[in-house]
Amino acid sequence: MAEPARTDPPAALLPAIVAALEEDVVFGRLHPRERLIEEELTARFGATRHTVRQALAELERMGLIERIPNRGALVKAYSLAEVEQLYALRVLLETQAAQQIPLPLAPAALGALRKVQARHDAAVEAGDPRAAFRANIAFHRALFAGCGNVFLAGVIEDLALRAHGIRFASLTEPQRLAQARAEHHAMLAALEGGDRAALVRLCGEHLLPSKEAYLRAQGRFLA
């Protein structure tokens, strides 16, 4: 059954389209190298072609799609080597940020981070991958903002966006969501206790399951 056309006001329609297509990539409803057809998107969202093209431009900026001459917009596909390189860089930057977060974390900052994690806890408990995905983004944004280097935190967030299409295999598995929740709480304990070594180790290890799940699921297509 086709989805009903969106009825959002014009000012809200563009971010709504971007968010919907972002989640289609994240949750594997759109696959690597799948084409996004403007006519289908205008019908799906009840949007003008101009708005759809703006949304595609934003998704391209985020690194989720690529536009190829004579083929149009396609979901970004990474080679095996690119997946390894992207995650090696993410580990390098996120562990470096963990090295720079002042420890023990100030009570106010720790409390704010716990509030964000409470949303993630509730989403995992409810079995709501979409809410867990959004809360996970908020947790890591708040965590790495604590490093005090806005440029480093910004690059970390940009690379996390580029990894969206790689992470889908781990976002729909209940045991992986529960594992991520446990790892977040271990990070909070390290922040509160001033355990730098544990925090750095956890930040590095936290990234690996999504990469490994993607390579298991897609490896034969990307070699």
LOBASE-386069 format. One record per residue (C-alpha): residue in three letters; x, z, y. Coordinates in Angstrom, 1 decimal, padded with zeros to 4 digits. Example, Ala and Ser with C-alpha at 12.3 -4.5 7.8 and 13.67 -1.06 7.14 Angstrom:
rest x z y
Ala 012.3 007.8 -004.5
Ser 013.7 007.1 -001.1
END
This chain:
rest x z y
Met 000.0 000.0 000.0
Ala 001.4 -001.0 003.4
Glu 002.1 001.8 005.9
Pro -000.3 002.1 008.8
Ala 001.0 000.9 012.2
Arg 002.5 003.6 014.3
Thr 000.5 004.8 017.3
Asp 003.2 006.7 019.1
Pro 003.4 006.2 022.9
Pro 006.0 003.6 023.9
Ala 008.5 006.2 025.0
Ala 008.5 007.9 021.6
Leu 008.3 004.7 019.5
Leu 012.0 003.7 019.7
Pro 013.4 007.1 018.5
Ala 010.7 007.3 015.9
Ile 011.7 003.9 014.4
Val 015.3 004.8 014.5
Ala 014.6 008.1 012.7
Ala 012.4 006.5 010.1
Leu 014.9 003.8 009.2
Glu 017.8 006.3 009.2
Glu 015.9 008.3 006.6
Asp 015.1 005.2 004.6
Val 018.9 004.7 004.3
Val 019.7 008.3 003.7
Phe 017.1 008.7 000.9
Gly 017.9 005.4 -000.8
Arg 014.7 003.6 000.1
Leu 016.9 001.0 001.8
His 019.9 000.0 -000.3
Pro 023.4 -001.2 000.6
Arg 023.3 -004.9 001.7
Glu 019.5 -004.9 001.9
Arg 018.2 -007.0 004.8
Leu 016.1 -005.6 007.6
Ile 013.6 -008.3 008.7
Glu 012.4 -008.0 012.2
Glu 008.9 -009.4 011.5
Glu 008.3 -006.8 008.8
Leu 009.5 -004.0 011.0
Thr 007.3 -005.0 013.9
Ala 004.3 -005.0 011.6
Arg 005.3 -001.7 009.9
Phe 005.7 000.2 013.2
Gly 003.3 -001.6 015.4
Ala 006.2 -002.3 017.8
Thr 007.3 -005.2 019.9
Arg 010.2 -007.4 018.7
His 012.2 -006.0 021.7
Thr 011.7 -002.4 020.6
Val 012.7 -003.3 017.0
Arg 015.9 -005.0 018.2
Gln 016.7 -001.9 020.3
Ala 016.3 000.2 017.2
Leu 018.5 -002.1 015.1
Ala 021.2 -001.9 017.9
Glu 021.1 001.9 017.7
Leu 021.4 001.9 013.9
Glu 024.3 -000.5 014.2
Arg 025.9 001.9 016.7
Met 025.4 004.7 014.3
Gly 027.2 002.7 011.6
Leu 024.1 002.5 009.3
Ile 023.6 -001.3 009.5
Glu 025.7 -004.3 010.3
Arg 024.6 -007.6 011.8
Ile 026.0 -010.7 010.2
Pro 025.7 -014.2 011.8
Asn 023.0 -016.3 010.0
Arg 022.0 -013.4 007.8
Gly 020.6 -010.8 010.3
Ala 020.7 -007.0 010.0
Leu 021.8 -005.5 006.6
Val 022.3 -002.0 005.5
Lys 025.9 -001.1 005.7
Ala 027.8 -001.3 002.4
Tyr 031.2 000.3 001.8
Ser 033.8 -000.8 -000.7
Leu 035.2 001.8 -003.0
Ala 038.3 001.9 -000.9
Glu 036.3 002.4 002.3
Val 034.4 005.3 000.8
Glu 037.6 007.0 -000.2
Gln 039.1 006.4 003.2
Leu 036.0 007.6 005.1
Tyr 035.8 010.8 003.1
Ala 039.6 011.5 003.4
Leu 039.2 011.3 007.2
Arg 036.2 013.5 007.2
Val 038.0 016.2 005.1
Leu 041.0 016.0 007.4
Leu 038.9 016.4 010.6
Glu 036.5 019.0 009.4
Thr 039.2 021.2 008.0
Gln 041.1 020.8 011.2
Ala 038.0 021.9 013.2
Ala 037.7 024.9 010.8
Gln 041.2 025.8 011.7
Gln 040.3 026.0 015.4
Ile 037.0 028.0 015.2
Pro 037.8 031.5 016.7
Leu 037.4 034.1 013.9
Pro 035.7 036.3 013.4
Leu 032.9 034.4 015.0
Ala 031.2 036.1 017.9
Pro 028.0 037.9 016.9
Ala 025.8 035.7 019.3
Ala 027.3 032.5 017.9
Leu 027.0 033.8 014.3
Gly 023.4 034.8 014.9
Ala 022.5 031.3 016.3
Leu 024.1 029.7 013.3
Arg 022.2 031.9 010.9
Lys 018.9 030.9 012.6
Val 019.8 027.2 012.0
Gln 020.6 028.0 008.4
Ala 017.3 029.8 007.9
Arg 015.6 026.4 008.5
His 017.8 024.9 005.8
Asp 017.0 027.8 003.4
Ala 013.3 027.3 004.0
Ala 013.5 023.5 003.4
Val 015.5 023.9 000.2
Glu 013.1 026.6 -001.0
Ala 010.1 024.3 -000.3
Gly 011.7 021.3 -002.0
Asp 011.6 019.3 001.2
Pro 014.6 017.0 001.3
Arg 013.7 015.5 004.7
Ala 013.6 018.9 006.4
Ala 016.8 020.0 004.5
Phe 018.5 016.8 005.7
Arg 017.7 017.5 009.4
Ala 018.5 021.2 009.1
Asn 021.8 020.3 007.4
Ile 022.8 018.1 010.3
Ala 021.9 020.9 012.8
Phe 024.0 023.4 010.8
His 027.1 021.3 010.8
Arg 026.7 020.3 014.4
Ala 026.5 024.0 015.4
Leu 029.4 025.0 013.1
Phe 031.9 022.4 014.4
Ala 030.8 022.8 018.0
Gly 032.5 026.2 017.6
Cys 035.9 024.6 017.3
Gly 035.9 024.3 021.1
Asn 037.0 020.6 021.1
Val 034.1 018.4 022.1
Phe 036.0 015.3 021.2
Leu 036.8 016.5 017.7
Ala 033.3 017.7 017.2
Gly 032.0 014.3 018.4
Val 034.1 012.3 016.0
Ile 033.0 014.5 013.1
Glu 029.4 013.9 014.0
Asp 030.0 010.1 014.3
Leu 031.6 010.0 010.9
Ala 028.8 012.0 009.4
Leu 026.4 009.4 010.6
Arg 028.5 006.6 009.0
Ala 028.3 008.5 005.7
His 024.5 008.7 005.7
Gly 024.1 005.8 003.3
Ile 026.7 007.4 001.0
Arg 024.9 010.8 000.8
Phe 021.5 009.7 -000.6
Ala 022.4 010.4 -004.2
Ser 023.0 014.1 -003.4
Leu 020.1 014.7 -001.0
Thr 017.3 014.3 -003.6
Glu 018.8 016.4 -006.3
Pro 017.4 020.0 -006.2
Gln 020.6 021.5 -007.7
Arg 022.8 019.8 -005.1
Leu 020.5 021.1 -002.3
Ala 020.8 024.6 -003.7
Gln 024.6 024.2 -004.0
Ala 024.8 023.1 -000.4
Arg 022.7 026.1 000.7
Ala 025.0 028.5 -001.2
Glu 028.1 026.8 000.4
His 026.6 027.2 003.9
His 026.1 031.0 003.2
Ala 029.7 031.2 002.0
Met 030.8 029.6 005.2
Leu 028.8 032.1 007.2
Ala 030.4 035.0 005.3
Ala 033.9 033.6 006.0
Leu 033.0 033.2 009.7
Glu 031.8 036.8 009.9
Gly 034.7 038.2 007.9
Gly 037.4 036.2 009.6
Asp 038.5 034.6 006.4
Arg 040.2 031.4 007.7
Ala 041.5 030.2 004.3
Ala 038.1 030.4 002.7
Leu 036.4 028.6 005.7
Val 038.9 025.8 005.6
Arg 038.6 025.4 001.8
Leu 034.8 025.5 001.9
Cys 034.6 022.8 004.6
Gly 036.8 020.5 002.6
Glu 035.1 021.1 -000.7
His 031.6 020.8 000.8
Leu 032.0 017.1 001.4
Leu 033.1 016.0 -002.1
Pro 029.9 016.2 -004.2
Ser 028.1 013.6 -002.0
Lys 031.0 011.1 -002.3
Glu 031.2 011.6 -006.1
Ala 027.5 011.2 -006.6
Tyr 027.5 008.0 -004.6
Leu 030.4 006.5 -006.5
Arg 028.7 007.4 -009.8
Ala 025.5 005.7 -008.7
Gln 026.9 002.7 -006.8
Gly 030.5 002.3 -008.1
Arg 029.9 -000.7 -010.3
Phe 028.3 -002.7 -007.4
Leu 031.1 -001.9 -004.9
Ala 034.3 -002.5 -006.9
END
